Amino acid sequence: MRRGRQNQKRAAVDRLEATFDSLAGRHNDTFDRRYCSRNGAQSPKLLSVSRDRDLFLECVRLDYAYLMAQKFATSSDFLEKLLPQSVLGRAQNGHGWFMDAKGRSLIFADATFDRVCSVIEGLDPQLGHQSIRAWRNQQIERLLIHLEKHFRDPFIALEDEQGPLFGINFFKDLVVAGEPFIKGLVLAGQMDDPDCRQRSLALLPFTFNGYELELGYGGQEVVRPERLGQLSLGDTGARAFSPAELRHLVELEVIVDEKKLYDYPEFDQAYFRRRLGDGVSDDLALLYIGRCYGFDAMLGAFLSDAVDTYDKFLLQCRPGGMDGYLVDQLISLSYKACGAPPVEEKELARLINFAAKLNLPTTRLSSSHRRLIQYESGSDQPTLLQHWKFLSGERLPRIHLGFSREPAEKFYQTAFLRFQAAGLPVPLPRFSRQ
């Protein structure tokens, strides 16, 4: 029996390695042909994980292997536990390898993180959903311990005895100034908080040309999945919940709000929208923090975004998210150290106003953590460092950014115009010749 299991595992590894081989290099003919044919494809096809299990297995394996074959600024052991989250999003939206031979999108609306991991676990037993969730908790805890230990230090290394934080390869031997680093981390950690966004709109309610700013927001809540499912609310991020409705869900014990750790699977997290509308561009937020507070602050904001990403699927969660808990701890440490928070309310409001997608010029781009650490085709650096090159006035490659595939020329021109409107001069973007 043991030999049979070993043979099954070896066969699974062989399948993954064969897929890697077929996807090696910058381009892949099969993927390109399918993807390019999407323009003329029919409307997406809705499928079910349970009913169309074999097709789901194939798409997950191909998509996961394709993403793992791309170039990222992090180690493979971090990638293999980060990318199932990307595969989930692509399964639910019919993106990436979730398409048929003619380029038609295949949407598995009932796909879940655990179902994706169950497929990947067949390739490596260490990649089951319980293991990945526990490991993600450990990485966030690593960062929190590191920050608590070095909070009062004038300079903070971005690695500990286990190596670079979150596996980011350019963090090796990198030391940052503590004060701006913490400021950037707290700014980015608070900018998605629904209460902070509401207060921001009260302080700065208008776009750069004087129109009322439209800004959506919501927050992660700890829920009892079984009770939430019984209410048949559907996608809780697709409609706005009033404060009274959220209070009622707390009374029904669907949402739990006591400030403590909750264990999966009895408890999980769900995003509840509070106001409809587009949110904040993470790329513009990083640029703003980098421009106002420097590169070290930008790296702090980037790490906050990493926590927010890893926070989505954990073995233990907290109301307000682990990113919110991290920010609360840093604010508490700041009060103990100097009697004041690391960020003022107006600083946060200016960041949110500047980076709101529907401020002017508008933008669709908001890169995920995966996209920020990815080397886009034609680039010799990950997107995060490309953003710093823009602020530094260096020549930029003509690449495409984020899921929306925004041309770099268009995005950095948008950023340049926003900085002008905010009275924060930056170099005019320059691009390399092709």
C-alpha positions as CSV (number, residue, x, y, z in Angstrom):
1,M,0.0,0.0,0.0
2,R,2.8,2.4,0.9
3,R,4.6,1.7,-2.4
4,G,1.3,2.4,-4.2
5,R,1.0,5.8,-2.6
6,Q,4.6,6.6,-3.5
7,N,4.0,5.6,-7.1
8,Q,0.9,7.8,-7.2
9,K,2.9,10.8,-5.8
10,R,5.7,10.2,-8.2
11,A,3.2,10.1,-11.1
12,A,1.6,13.4,-9.8
13,V,5.0,15.1,-9.6
14,D,5.9,13.8,-13.1
15,R,2.7,15.3,-14.5
16,L,3.5,18.7,-12.9
17,E,7.1,18.6,-14.2
18,A,5.9,17.7,-17.6
19,T,3.5,20.7,-17.5
20,F,6.3,22.9,-16.4
21,D,8.4,21.7,-19.3
22,S,5.6,22.4,-21.8
23,L,5.1,25.9,-20.3
24,A,8.8,26.9,-20.0
25,G,9.9,30.1,-21.5
26,R,8.3,33.5,-22.0
27,H,5.6,32.3,-24.4
28,N,3.5,29.2,-24.9
29,D,1.9,28.5,-28.2
30,T,-1.1,26.6,-26.9
31,F,-1.9,29.2,-24.3
32,D,-1.4,32.1,-26.7
33,R,-3.7,30.5,-29.4
34,R,-6.5,29.9,-26.9
35,Y,-6.1,33.3,-25.2
36,C,-6.0,35.3,-28.5
37,S,-9.1,33.5,-29.7
38,R,-11.1,34.9,-26.7
39,N,-12.0,38.1,-28.6
40,G,-14.2,36.0,-30.9
41,A,-15.3,33.5,-28.3
42,Q,-18.9,32.9,-27.1
43,S,-20.1,34.0,-23.7
44,P,-18.5,32.3,-20.7
45,K,-19.6,28.8,-19.9
46,L,-20.8,28.2,-16.3
47,L,-19.5,24.9,-14.8
48,S,-19.6,23.1,-11.5
49,V,-16.6,21.7,-9.6
50,S,-18.6,18.6,-8.6
51,R,-20.3,18.0,-11.9
52,D,-17.3,18.8,-14.1
53,R,-14.7,17.5,-11.8
54,D,-12.3,16.2,-14.4
55,L,-12.3,19.4,-16.3
56,F,-11.7,21.4,-13.1
57,L,-8.8,19.2,-12.2
58,E,-7.2,19.7,-15.6
59,C,-7.7,23.5,-15.6
60,V,-6.3,23.9,-12.0
61,R,-3.2,21.8,-12.8
62,L,-2.5,23.7,-16.0
63,D,-3.1,27.1,-14.5
64,Y,-1.1,26.4,-11.3
65,A,1.8,25.1,-13.4
66,Y,1.6,28.0,-15.8
67,L,1.8,30.6,-12.9
68,M,4.6,28.7,-11.2
69,A,6.6,28.8,-14.5
70,Q,6.5,32.7,-14.5
71,K,9.3,34.7,-13.0
72,F,8.7,36.2,-9.5
73,A,10.9,38.0,-6.9
74,T,10.2,35.4,-4.3
75,S,11.3,31.9,-3.5
76,S,9.4,28.9,-4.8
77,D,8.3,27.7,-1.4
78,F,6.4,30.9,-0.9
79,L,5.1,30.9,-4.5
80,E,3.6,27.4,-4.2
81,K,1.5,28.6,-1.2
82,L,0.6,32.0,-2.6
83,L,-0.5,31.0,-6.1
84,P,-3.5,28.7,-5.2
85,Q,-5.2,32.0,-4.3
86,S,-4.6,33.3,-7.8
87,V,-5.8,30.1,-9.3
88,L,-9.0,30.4,-7.3
89,G,-9.7,33.9,-8.7
90,R,-9.0,32.7,-12.2
91,A,-11.3,29.7,-11.7
92,Q,-14.2,31.9,-10.4
93,N,-13.8,34.4,-13.3
94,G,-12.8,32.2,-16.2
95,H,-9.3,33.6,-16.6
96,G,-6.0,32.1,-17.4
97,W,-6.1,28.4,-18.3
98,F,-9.8,28.2,-17.4
99,M,-10.9,28.2,-21.0
100,D,-11.7,25.6,-23.7
101,A,-9.8,24.9,-26.8
102,K,-11.6,27.7,-28.7
103,G,-10.8,30.3,-26.0
104,R,-14.2,30.3,-24.4
105,S,-14.0,31.2,-20.6
106,L,-14.9,28.4,-18.2
107,I,-16.3,29.7,-15.0
108,F,-16.4,27.5,-11.8
109,A,-18.5,29.8,-9.6
110,D,-18.5,27.2,-6.8
111,A,-14.7,26.9,-6.7
112,T,-13.2,27.5,-3.3
113,F,-9.7,27.8,-2.0
114,D,-9.9,24.4,-0.3
115,R,-11.1,22.7,-3.6
116,V,-8.2,24.3,-5.5
117,C,-5.8,23.1,-2.9
118,S,-7.2,19.6,-3.0
119,V,-6.1,19.4,-6.6
120,I,-2.7,20.8,-5.9
121,E,-2.3,18.5,-2.9
122,G,-2.3,15.6,-5.4
123,L,0.9,17.1,-6.8
124,D,2.5,17.6,-3.4
125,P,1.0,16.3,-0.1
126,Q,2.4,19.4,1.7
127,L,0.1,21.7,-0.2
128,G,-3.2,20.7,1.4
129,H,-5.5,23.6,2.4
130,Q,-4.9,23.0,6.2
131,S,-1.1,23.1,5.7
132,I,-1.2,26.2,3.5
133,R,-3.5,28.1,5.9
134,A,-1.4,27.3,8.9
135,W,1.8,28.3,7.0
136,R,0.3,31.6,6.1
137,N,-0.5,32.3,9.7
138,Q,3.1,31.6,10.5
139,Q,4.4,34.1,8.0
140,I,2.2,36.9,9.3
141,E,3.2,36.0,12.9
142,R,6.9,36.1,11.8
143,L,6.5,39.7,10.6
144,L,4.6,40.7,13.8
145,I,7.3,39.2,16.0
146,H,10.0,40.8,14.0
147,L,8.4,44.3,14.1
148,E,7.7,44.1,17.9
149,K,11.3,43.0,18.5
150,H,12.8,45.9,16.5
151,F,10.1,48.6,16.7
152,R,12.4,51.0,18.6
153,D,15.4,50.3,16.4
154,P,16.4,53.2,14.1
155,F,17.0,50.6,11.3
156,I,15.2,47.4,10.7
157,A,16.5,44.4,8.6
158,L,13.9,42.9,6.2
159,E,14.9,39.4,7.1
160,D,15.1,37.3,10.2
161,E,16.9,34.0,11.1
162,Q,14.6,32.2,8.7
163,G,15.5,34.4,5.7
164,P,13.8,37.4,3.9
165,L,10.3,38.2,5.1
166,F,7.7,36.7,2.8
167,G,10.5,35.2,0.8
168,I,11.1,38.4,-1.1
169,N,14.5,37.9,-2.7
170,F,15.6,41.6,-2.8
171,F,14.9,41.8,0.9
172,K,18.1,39.8,1.5
173,D,20.7,42.0,3.3
174,L,18.3,45.0,3.0
175,V,18.0,47.4,6.0
176,V,15.4,50.2,6.1
177,A,15.0,53.2,8.3
178,G,12.5,52.2,11.0
179,E,10.3,55.3,11.2
180,P,9.3,55.7,7.5
181,F,9.0,51.9,7.1
182,I,6.5,51.7,10.0
183,K,4.6,54.8,8.6
184,G,4.3,53.2,5.2
185,L,3.1,49.9,6.7
186,V,0.4,51.6,8.8
187,L,-0.8,53.9,6.0
188,A,-1.3,51.0,3.7
189,G,-2.8,48.9,6.5
190,Q,-5.4,51.5,7.2
191,M,-6.3,52.7,3.7
192,D,-8.6,49.7,3.1
193,D,-10.3,49.9,6.5
194,P,-14.0,50.9,5.9
195,D,-14.2,53.3,8.8
196,C,-11.0,55.0,7.7
197,R,-12.4,55.4,4.2
198,Q,-15.6,56.9,5.5
199,R,-13.7,59.4,7.6
200,S,-11.5,60.2,4.6
201,L,-14.5,61.0,2.5
202,A,-15.7,63.4,5.2
203,L,-12.3,65.2,5.2
204,L,-11.6,65.2,1.4
205,P,-14.9,64.5,-0.4
206,F,-13.9,65.8,-3.8
207,T,-11.8,64.8,-6.8
208,F,-9.0,67.0,-8.0
209,N,-11.3,69.0,-10.3
210,G,-14.0,69.5,-7.6
211,Y,-16.5,66.8,-8.3
212,E,-17.8,64.6,-5.6
213,L,-15.5,61.6,-5.2
214,E,-17.0,58.1,-5.6
215,L,-15.4,55.6,-3.4
216,G,-16.5,52.1,-2.5
217,Y,-15.4,50.2,0.6
218,G,-16.2,47.2,2.9
219,G,-14.4,44.9,5.3
220,Q,-13.5,41.3,6.2
221,E,-15.7,39.8,8.9
222,V,-15.3,36.6,10.8
223,V,-18.3,34.5,10.1
224,R,-19.8,31.1,10.9
225,P,-19.9,29.6,7.4
226,E,-22.7,27.2,8.1
227,R,-25.0,29.9,9.3
228,L,-24.0,32.3,6.5
229,G,-24.8,29.7,4.0
230,Q,-28.3,29.1,5.5
231,L,-29.2,32.7,4.8
232,S,-28.5,32.4,1.0
233,L,-27.0,35.9,0.9
234,G,-24.9,35.1,-2.2
235,D,-21.8,37.2,-2.8
236,T,-21.6,39.5,0.2
237,G,-19.3,41.8,-1.7
238,A,-21.7,42.4,-4.5
239,R,-24.2,44.5,-2.6
240,A,-23.9,47.1,0.2
241,F,-24.8,46.2,3.7
242,S,-26.1,48.9,6.0
243,P,-24.8,49.2,9.6
244,A,-28.2,48.0,10.8
245,E,-28.0,44.9,8.6
246,L,-24.4,44.1,9.9
247,R,-25.6,44.5,13.5
248,H,-28.5,42.1,12.8
249,L,-26.0,39.5,11.4
250,V,-24.0,39.9,14.6
251,E,-27.2,39.3,16.6
252,L,-27.9,36.2,14.6
253,E,-24.3,35.1,15.4
254,V,-23.5,34.8,11.7
255,I,-20.8,37.5,12.1
256,V,-18.8,37.2,15.3
257,D,-17.0,40.4,16.5
258,E,-15.3,39.5,19.8
259,K,-11.7,40.5,19.5
260,K,-10.0,37.1,19.6
261,L,-8.6,34.3,17.4
262,Y,-11.1,32.0,15.7
263,D,-10.3,28.6,14.2
264,Y,-11.1,27.4,10.7
265,P,-13.3,25.6,9.6
266,E,-15.9,26.4,12.3
267,F,-15.1,30.1,11.5
268,D,-14.0,31.7,8.3
269,Q,-13.8,35.2,6.8
270,A,-16.1,36.9,4.3
271,Y,-16.0,40.3,2.7
272,F,-19.1,42.5,3.3
273,R,-19.4,45.6,1.2
274,R,-20.6,48.7,2.9
275,R,-20.6,51.2,0.0
276,L,-20.8,50.4,-3.7
277,G,-18.2,51.8,-6.0
278,D,-14.5,51.4,-7.0
279,G,-11.9,51.4,-4.3
280,V,-8.3,52.4,-4.2
281,S,-5.5,51.6,-6.7
282,D,-2.7,49.8,-4.7
283,D,-0.2,50.9,-7.4
284,L,-1.1,54.6,-7.0
285,A,-1.0,54.2,-3.2
286,L,2.5,52.7,-3.3
287,L,3.6,55.5,-5.6
288,Y,2.1,58.2,-3.3
289,I,3.7,56.7,-0.2
290,G,7.1,56.4,-2.0
291,R,6.9,60.0,-3.2
292,C,5.9,61.5,0.2
293,Y,7.9,59.3,2.6
294,G,10.6,57.5,0.6
295,F,11.5,54.0,-0.6
296,D,11.6,52.5,2.9
297,A,8.0,53.7,3.5
298,M,7.0,52.2,0.1
299,L,8.5,48.8,1.2
300,G,6.5,49.0,4.4
301,A,3.3,49.6,2.4
302,F,4.2,46.7,0.2
303,L,4.6,44.4,3.2
304,S,1.2,45.5,4.5
305,D,-0.3,44.5,1.1
306,A,1.4,41.1,1.5
307,V,-0.2,40.6,4.8
308,D,-3.6,41.6,3.4
309,T,-3.2,39.0,0.6
310,Y,-2.0,36.1,2.9
311,D,-4.8,37.1,5.4
312,K,-7.6,35.9,3.0
313,F,-7.1,32.2,3.8
314,L,-5.9,31.4,7.3
315,L,-6.2,28.6,9.8
316,Q,-6.8,31.3,12.5
317,C,-8.4,34.6,11.9
318,R,-9.4,37.8,13.7
319,P,-12.2,40.3,13.3
320,G,-10.8,43.2,11.2
321,G,-8.3,40.8,9.6
322,M,-4.7,40.1,10.6
323,D,-3.6,43.2,8.7
324,G,-5.9,45.3,10.9
325,Y,-4.5,43.5,14.0
326,L,-1.0,44.2,12.9
327,V,-1.7,47.9,12.4
328,D,-3.4,48.1,15.8
329,Q,-0.3,46.5,17.5
330,L,2.0,49.0,15.7
331,I,-0.2,51.9,16.8
332,S,-0.1,50.7,20.4
333,L,3.7,50.3,20.3
334,S,3.9,53.9,18.9
335,Y,1.8,55.3,21.7
336,K,4.0,53.5,24.3
337,A,7.2,54.8,22.6
338,C,6.3,58.4,21.8
339,G,2.8,59.1,22.9
340,A,1.4,59.5,19.4
341,P,0.3,57.3,16.4
342,P,2.7,56.8,13.5
343,V,0.1,58.3,11.1
344,E,-2.2,61.3,11.3
345,E,-5.7,61.3,10.1
346,K,-5.1,63.9,7.4
347,E,-2.1,61.9,6.1
348,L,-4.3,58.9,5.6
349,A,-7.1,60.9,4.0
350,R,-4.7,62.5,1.5
351,L,-3.4,59.0,0.5
352,I,-6.9,57.6,0.0
353,N,-8.1,60.6,-2.0
354,F,-5.0,60.5,-4.2
355,A,-5.2,56.8,-4.9
356,A,-8.9,56.4,-5.3
357,K,-9.5,54.8,-8.7
358,L,-12.2,57.3,-9.7
359,N,-10.2,60.4,-8.9
360,L,-8.8,62.1,-12.0
361,P,-7.4,60.8,-14.3
362,T,-9.3,57.6,-13.5
363,T,-7.5,54.2,-13.6
364,R,-8.5,50.5,-13.5
365,L,-5.1,49.3,-12.4
366,S,-4.7,47.9,-8.9
367,S,-2.0,45.2,-8.9
368,S,-2.3,42.2,-6.6
369,H,0.6,41.1,-4.4
370,R,1.4,38.5,-7.0
371,R,1.5,41.1,-9.8
372,L,3.7,43.4,-7.7
373,I,6.4,40.7,-7.3
374,Q,6.1,39.4,-10.9
375,Y,8.5,40.2,-13.7
376,E,6.2,41.3,-16.5
377,S,7.2,40.3,-20.0
378,G,9.9,42.8,-21.2
379,S,10.9,43.9,-17.7
380,D,14.1,43.1,-15.8
381,Q,12.6,44.0,-12.4
382,P,9.3,43.2,-10.6
383,T,6.5,45.7,-10.9
384,L,7.1,47.1,-7.4
385,L,10.7,48.2,-8.3
386,Q,9.5,49.5,-11.6
387,H,7.3,51.9,-9.7
388,W,10.3,53.2,-7.8
389,K,12.1,53.6,-11.1
390,F,9.3,55.9,-12.2
391,L,9.6,58.0,-9.0
392,S,13.4,58.1,-9.5
393,G,13.1,59.4,-13.0
394,E,14.7,56.4,-14.6
395,R,13.8,55.1,-18.1
396,L,11.0,52.6,-18.0
397,P,10.3,49.5,-20.1
398,R,7.1,49.5,-22.3
399,I,5.3,46.7,-20.5
400,H,1.8,46.0,-19.4
401,L,0.7,46.0,-15.8
402,G,-1.7,44.1,-13.6
403,F,-4.7,42.0,-14.5
404,S,-6.1,44.8,-16.6
405,R,-3.0,44.8,-18.7
406,E,-2.7,48.6,-18.5
407,P,0.1,49.9,-20.7
408,A,2.9,51.3,-18.6
409,E,2.9,54.5,-20.7
410,K,-0.8,55.1,-19.8
411,F,-0.5,54.3,-16.1
412,Y,2.6,56.3,-15.4
413,Q,1.1,59.3,-17.3
414,T,-2.0,59.0,-15.1
415,A,0.2,58.9,-12.0
416,F,2.2,61.9,-13.2
417,L,-0.9,64.0,-13.8
418,R,-2.3,63.1,-10.3
419,F,1.0,64.1,-8.7
420,Q,0.7,67.4,-10.5
421,A,-2.8,67.9,-9.4
422,A,-1.8,67.2,-5.8
423,G,1.1,69.7,-6.0
424,L,3.7,66.9,-5.7
425,P,6.1,67.2,-8.6
426,V,7.6,64.0,-9.9
427,P,9.8,63.4,-13.0
428,L,8.0,63.1,-16.4
429,P,7.9,59.4,-17.2
430,R,10.5,58.3,-19.8
431,F,10.4,55.0,-21.7
432,S,13.0,52.9,-23.4
433,R,12.9,52.4,-27.2
434,Q,11.8,49.1,-28.5
